[in-house]
Amino acid sequence: MKKLALHWQILIGLTLGVVWGFVASSYGLIEFTTDWIKPFGTIFINLLKLIAVPLVFVSLITGVASLSDVSKLSRIGTKTIGLYLMTTVLAVVLGLVIVNVVEPGKAFSPEKREEFKSQFAATTEQRSSAAAAVDQQGPLQALIDIVPDNIFGAMTSNSSMLQVIFFALLFGIALIMIPKDKSSPVNAFFEGVNLVVLKMVDIIMMAAPYGVFALLAGLVVDFAGDDPAAAVELLLVLGYYGIVVTAGLAIMMLVVYPILVTTIGKTKYTDFFKGIFPAQMLALSTSSSAATLPVTMERCEERLGINREITSFVLPLGATINMDGTSLYQSVAAVFIAQAYGMDLDLMTQLGIVMTATLASIGAAAVPGAGVVMLVIVLQQAGIPIEGIALILAPDRILDMFRTVVNVTGDATVAMVVAQTEGQLHPPVLEDVGLHD
Ligand code: ASP
């Protein structure tokens, strides 16, 4: 019998996880799920994170070393950052247009607002103080943070990915500049390590359907507690806002990216979609672009045929700074809160949101819930009450899942576009890699 393709296996794991979560919440199996199922989800995420730093490090070194000259690197870099900025600003503007047209915040009564404020007071406080710590830094702190003072220090934290990227870039550039007879053995070594690490990703992915099941089961149980009906009700109250965010994200996925992939990337969107679907499913279940990164890289390279000199640079950078989903969500959330408080935001304030949401999404870490912390800064700049985030915390975990899918898809789209324009796209024969099953 033909083996079911990985993306189907993951999808089944995901669905069964949600079903199990609701059954467990309804029939008193919460403790069992938390003690015996959820840990496997944590182990799976750990495995993915474990591989992220080594993969970025070796793949970037081999990627840069395969470039014929350094000037090509700056061209790819400029193109990548330009495209990342462009898609992010587009996402923010799209979010602003939809939220201004639909006005979901106007339907939010002042009574409900007070109810939510007291219900989420503690979490609001936590997020605000996390944001205050970020806000107190000087204007060039972000630049300072890119340059590590110790590479081993940088490698011990997944949140220092930009520092690892910086070191690997410098290493790769130096490698091109030394005599060939000296660089060849170093190249060969890293080429070998790179293959080993990619194989490790393959091995870890064999556990993906089970990992995703455990993650989703744990998530639903945490969210629903022993009263699944109340959880669903809570979501419905915020339905309007949630629908606006989701609609914006859907437009990115179904209109903006397909246009870029088909016109500039010159690839059928269905092929692109099938290629990165497992990465999207992981983004959905882990809510972390950083944890998903190894799979995004592997799929883009092996299934979509994007050359490593592009994936190794564009994707890790994208996971860290390019978050279209997060920026769209921040713009919608900010205006939604303002509407709920009866504020009318003028054009200048909304233009300010375009800028702060773009910067805040760049600054957001690629981990669950990072977007809401940075949202506080967007609210502050626009003069919208910060305690308003209490209004959007309830469905945030779910919206975080959706926006992370968009974040990851946006990175892959840009990788595709950059690769095509650089002549670095060599799609494998699709039947050979099982993309048509
Ligand atoms: N969870 C998102 C990511 O990792 C960031 C966020 O919006 O919270 O891409």
Residues whose N, C-alpha, C, O or C-beta is under 5 A from the ligand:
A	BS01	LIG	S287 S288 S289 A290 T326 A365 A366 V367 P368 G369 A370 G371 V372 D400 R403 T404 N407
